[in-house]
């Protein structure tokens, strides 16, 4: 069984490699998906539709609004990283995404 925390490890590793906005953007995406998948599993949602992202955040808001906001912000950052080629993302943006992902993972992991 796959452990989604490996995505967060991959994000950290990409930043250690240095250079390249592609690595920065990929690190942001992996940080989001690592935390999203851990959160999805922690709240017991098994669906795999595009709406699942909103559904997980909605459930999180009822349980812990601060963590829900962090995951929501991470998703927005991931959307910028994946779809908006007109903005420049920095290593700091990716480091911030990793910090948010760690906070989400730490909190929802305690719910199991």
TAHU-V753318 format. One record per pair of residues at least 12 apart in sequence whose C-alpha atoms are under 7 Angstrom apart, sorted by the first residue. I is the first residue (numbers start at 1). GAP is how many residues later the second one is. Records with the same first field share a line. If there is no record, write none. Layout:
I=GAP / GAP
This chain:
4=30 / 33 / 34
5=29
7=23 / 24 / 26 / 27
8=22 / 23 / 26
11=16 / 17 / 19 / 20
14=13
21=68
24=65 / 66 / 67 / 70
25=56 / 57
27=67
28=50 / 53 / 66 / 69
29=49 / 52
31=66 / 67 / 70
32=42 / 43 / 46 / 69
35=66 / 69 / 70
38=67
39=66 / 69
40=16
42=66 / 67 / 69 / 70
57=14 / 15
67=37
70=30 / 34
71=33
74=23 / 26
